[in-house]
Amino acid sequence: MNVSALMTDIDDWCGTPHGRPPRPPWLRDALSAVVLTELSAGAAGERQKELYEVATRLYDSVAEQVALNPQPLPPVDVPVIEH
């Protein structure tokens, strides 16, 4: 899978699924940063540095978005235990 296809999959997955609360707007950047960090581990030289710097900027962007626009956590389905 190439990076473009992976980013398309992340974009599709980060959309709002039917019947579920919307995913936070910063989720795409967080997932992209994780992918770029993993890709940088397998790269060498200048390419490794470049990928890692992009990942760092994305992480910083996520931290800023979360700080400026905190999102409530979605409700948790708690199983009912019958005795």
C-alpha positions as CSV (number, residue, x, y, z in Angstrom):
1,M,0.0,0.0,0.0
2,N,1.4,3.4,-0.9
3,V,1.2,6.5,1.3
4,S,-1.5,8.1,-0.9
5,A,-3.8,5.1,-0.5
6,L,-3.1,5.0,3.2
7,M,-4.0,8.7,3.6
8,T,-7.2,8.1,1.7
9,D,-8.1,5.2,4.0
10,I,-7.4,7.4,7.0
11,D,-9.6,10.2,5.6
12,D,-12.4,7.8,5.0
13,W,-12.1,6.2,8.4
14,C,-12.0,9.6,10.1
15,G,-15.4,10.6,8.7
16,T,-18.5,10.4,10.9
17,P,-19.9,6.9,10.7
18,H,-23.7,6.6,10.6
19,G,-25.3,6.4,14.1
20,R,-22.1,7.1,16.0
21,P,-20.8,10.4,17.6
22,P,-18.4,12.3,15.3
23,R,-14.7,11.6,15.5
24,P,-12.6,14.5,16.8
25,P,-11.3,16.7,14.0
26,W,-7.7,16.1,15.0
27,L,-7.8,12.3,14.6
28,R,-6.6,12.4,11.0
29,D,-3.5,14.4,12.0
30,A,-2.8,12.0,14.9
31,L,-3.1,8.9,12.8
32,S,-1.0,10.5,10.0
33,A,1.8,11.4,12.5
34,V,1.9,7.8,13.8
35,V,2.2,6.5,10.2
36,L,4.9,9.0,9.3
37,T,6.9,8.2,12.5
38,E,6.8,4.5,11.6
39,L,7.8,5.2,8.1
40,S,10.7,7.3,9.2
41,A,12.0,4.4,11.3
42,G,12.5,2.5,8.1
43,A,14.0,5.3,6.1
44,A,17.6,6.5,6.0
45,G,19.5,9.8,6.0
46,E,17.7,13.0,5.0
47,R,14.5,11.2,4.1
48,Q,14.2,9.9,7.7
49,K,14.8,13.3,9.1
50,E,12.2,14.9,6.8
51,L,9.5,12.3,7.7
52,Y,10.2,12.6,11.4
53,E,10.0,16.5,11.2
54,V,6.6,16.3,9.4
55,A,5.4,13.8,12.0
56,T,6.5,16.2,14.8
57,R,4.6,19.1,13.2
58,L,1.5,17.0,13.0
59,Y,1.8,16.0,16.7
60,D,2.2,19.6,17.6
61,S,-0.9,20.5,15.5
62,V,-2.9,17.8,17.3
63,A,-1.8,19.1,20.7
64,E,-2.8,22.6,19.8
65,Q,-6.2,21.5,18.4
66,V,-6.9,19.5,21.5
67,A,-5.9,22.3,23.8
68,L,-8.0,24.9,21.8
69,N,-11.0,22.7,21.2
70,P,-11.4,19.9,23.7
71,Q,-13.8,17.2,22.6
72,P,-16.1,15.3,25.0
73,L,-15.5,11.6,25.1
74,P,-18.1,9.5,23.4
75,P,-20.5,7.6,25.6
76,V,-19.3,4.3,26.8
77,D,-21.5,1.3,26.4
78,V,-21.5,-0.3,29.8
79,P,-22.7,-3.9,29.8
80,V,-25.5,-4.7,32.2
81,I,-24.7,-7.7,34.4
82,E,-27.7,-9.6,35.5
83,H,-27.5,-11.7,38.6
